[in-house]
């Protein structure tokens, strides 16, 4: 971000500012904003354990009926109940309160009036009659039926229940100090998976041991008609629900890569911060996609045939390695601004380049070390990131660190011009910067140490502890320095906090590889494009096109952009021939080294028009290639190679 010169001395010298409006106009005066919601204190909720009952059996309407019985301490005359707003792992304050409907509160069978807070719409104020011992809340969670309404969490074959969408909690207490007793009724004969303890089942109604609200929120549910559980060792299981039973048939050698993933993660971090762990995995294209971290579990979605067509879906399998790494990085060690006592206090996202960026690094490294993804696919994903940042115009005005605010600013909406705006680049560029940090350590210690040593020193402390240990920027620098003495503060601030930085390829180059351009896509990009039925020409014309010719995205200031191609336009014809992927690629190849323009017939709304694109450098797709010939492993090869068990 560009630095602004301070104007404070000038402001001090100026006279007080007064209204420029003429006398006689009405001028309101602002009143202080009242704060009626009590702030959280670290003391047990005095009312007792809250009973939470959810009927999630209505598949036809995809609605969940919630009854919550909230005991209150003697003499309580008013209570504020909160719907979770700032959700862990989302890094933003957009809890889906819009899904809550038909809300009613009762005391002794009589309905109470309620008052939604005027300034915090996630808060509900209730005045209680004398002698109240319990408040009963009843409401409906209207889960989305279409993607335009939100993430779909219920299909005819499976559901994903997150407690943050199906519960209220009393304001004024740390969430770890509020106890719940959860009970859920599921569709008939469905299998249920969660990290919660003490599961008992009566018919299709399932209940668990009482648990504090923080742990409850951190323990979502996957349930389904077609389901299976596998033991991965070390008290880790993978629990899978699928659209069809046959999609669960994973080959033994492919299943073994998940066992290896657990082994490689424990070797990398040198500890574990869970007593047991469940990978919750949905093989589906009917329920909405997800990758969300928890301390003792993770929510993951992959394409339906990912397991039975293993070779075709390598590009899609990084999510589990990424989310598993979060048990150490993000859940146990957490930036001080991302730990909050409740789900009302805003989060501060500025260290997401550690929380997510280094997790992206470890997700890729562990996927390659375990075989969950092939090394070629991981190299392709790194090439894709490096290639994109080599052409991204938004780097000239916005730092990586500033993109950590994007979950709050954009709430993960589609952006009109993401290459100029930048988005959550702390993930991919963060991973590339951590590769450079790893190589600085390895070169400085003659290969004796690397980021594995940082992981053990930073995330591997307090084996068996699954609380939270917070950190700040200086803690990161101090631990890096304990592994290898270097000016880490300047390194991180330059790479992350300053704009107009070079493309983040130095770490790749230090690791013995280089970014090159070829006429065919790398394995990662090819897998993505084939599945999405999209042609990504970001590095040539600067445009991505769906198979029907619709423009999905355009790189700012690219040849296509400068010719007038915008998102949503449909390419009808290329050089006079009907649009097809082959026609587009043939036209780009034919224009290579020549002088003639590529002519596109476009349709935008009801208007047809022709543009000419003056581009002559041919097809370009990013790859990582060994910088020097020979059979000796390069440093990047060694980084991605599996570690040996003791």
C-alpha angles and dihedrals in degrees: 000000000000114000118241121218112241116255095187098112090053092047092052091054095052125092119254113282116246132186114282092209120108120253116272098048120118112252117188119209118221118243120215113270108251119231107210096164113093116234118242120266127189099249131109116270101255098213097072134235118348116224112220117191121182127184105205096163099103103100095162096063097023092223127137121214113214129197117182123185110201116189116210131203119258112276096023108147100174138022136185118214122198134206109214110264109167102052122201112249093016093081091209143079102246105112106170098251089151088077093063114097142159092033118183135166126204138188117190091347093305119114119241129214114241134201123211111217111256093219102030107043090187090068127084120194121206129185109211129212118242113279096026111163100168140019118208116207121194126183145142125245103213099203116203118272095189132035091243088065096052138282112336109234101169128060132158089266107037149004138205113211117196115187092216088070096046107044147058124210133199115261121233101053139084105258090235087064096058118083126209134188106207126204126174133183112211135194113284116292096351120152115239128210130186140132091243116120131233100032116186125177133203110181105308095337115099129189135181139201117283110276136180116261095248091057092042092054088047092055111065125177134242115189131171153160094241107043143146138177128214131191113232096180130249090069090296122131135181113220114195134192120184142186090240133020094238091061089071093066102107119174113248094241091053093046089053090064089069090053087051091049090059091048094048093048093051090049092049097048098032094217143041130235100203136067090216133357135207126198103209106204130181117195097200149113092197100066116059120269120260143171110178130159130227134170098250101016144016135216112231136172128193132171117284098251096038093115100039095045095039098162093054097053108048089119090061102052105077096090097083095049090048096048094044089055088056091069085075101025112047102006103049100021105037134172109257091240093053094055111083131171093231140001094264100065112088119248125232111222103188097115096051088115084074099034094047104010096057091039087056087052092050093043090058095041095048093044089055094042092051099039094240082126123020119248090244091056092049091049087050092053090050089048091051091053094044091047094050094049090050090065103027109122094194089074089077094069108019132058126220089243091058090055088066085079092059097094086061098037099045103015087218094295120155109268126220094227109011095168089063098033095043118214134206094335092152086087103057101020088042089058091050091051091050089053087057091049090051091051093048088056094045094048092045093051098038091248096307095114139026143155088303086072091050089050092054093046096044107029100020098066122116099022110219095020111127097177120097130274113191128210143185136208093277092054090056092049093046093052093046089051091051088058096044128355109241139129092270095160092061092042093053096040092049096047096040111023101042126073128220092045121159118262109286097250101113093095091052090050092048087052092059101261135100137205111251135172125235136177094244129055122257118250094266096049092042092053092050094046094046092051095044092042089230135132112221110205095162093131097048117028091006097239140107116213132195119226092262091056096258113145109238098182142351129208111235113253092007122137091263093047093049090050091056102261112148138176114287095023114130120226104219100175141008117211089340096310124108112267118268133146091252092048091053095047092045091052092051091048093048091052093052111122092356135104105234119104126238107246120212127188106212134194118204112174106312094336126098121197141157128237131186120216116203100209126138109164098094130224114336127189125168122248136168112232133183108266094212130033123242141084098264110110114254118228090260089053089053092048091054095043118105119262118235120247118237 
